[in-house]
């Protein structure tokens, strides 16, 4: 069904390549953001559900 839609849709190749690039750019941006994230903040957020003391 999708193959017929893609074959009959004018400009389908542009749509497919654009959606692939958008996915890749988003995935790479999230990966870079995760690697640049402050490790202390990650530790604080990972302990947050288990922490009994209130830090404001």
C-alpha positions as CSV (number, residue, x, y, z in Angstrom):
1,X,0.0,0.0,0.0
2,X,2.7,2.5,0.9
3,X,4.8,1.5,-2.1
4,X,1.8,2.4,-4.4
5,X,1.4,5.7,-2.6
6,X,5.0,6.6,-2.9
7,X,5.2,5.7,-6.6
8,X,2.1,7.7,-7.5
9,X,2.9,10.7,-5.3
10,X,4.6,13.5,-7.4
11,X,7.9,14.6,-5.7
12,X,7.9,11.5,-3.5
13,X,11.7,11.2,-3.6
14,X,12.2,14.7,-2.3
15,X,9.7,14.0,0.5
16,X,11.5,10.8,1.5
17,X,15.0,12.3,1.4
18,X,13.8,15.4,3.4
19,X,12.2,13.2,6.1
20,X,15.4,11.1,6.3
21,X,17.5,14.2,6.8
22,X,15.2,15.7,9.4
23,X,15.3,12.5,11.4
24,X,19.1,12.3,11.1
25,X,19.6,15.9,12.1
26,X,17.3,15.5,15.1
27,X,19.0,12.3,16.2
28,X,22.5,13.8,16.0
29,X,21.4,17.0,17.8
30,X,20.0,14.9,20.7
31,X,23.1,12.8,20.8
32,X,25.3,15.9,21.0
33,X,23.1,17.4,23.6
34,X,23.4,14.3,25.7
35,X,27.2,14.1,25.5
36,X,27.5,17.8,26.4
37,X,25.1,17.6,29.3
38,X,26.5,18.4,32.7
39,X,27.3,15.1,34.5
40,X,26.4,16.6,38.0
41,X,22.9,17.5,36.6
42,X,22.5,13.9,35.3
43,X,23.4,12.5,38.7
44,X,21.0,14.9,40.5
45,X,18.2,13.9,38.2
46,X,18.9,10.2,38.5
47,X,18.8,10.4,42.3
48,X,15.7,12.6,42.4
49,X,13.0,10.0,42.5
50,X,14.9,8.2,45.3
51,X,15.9,11.2,47.3
52,X,14.0,11.9,50.5
53,X,15.5,15.3,51.2
54,X,14.0,18.3,49.6
55,X,16.5,20.5,47.7
56,X,15.1,23.7,46.2
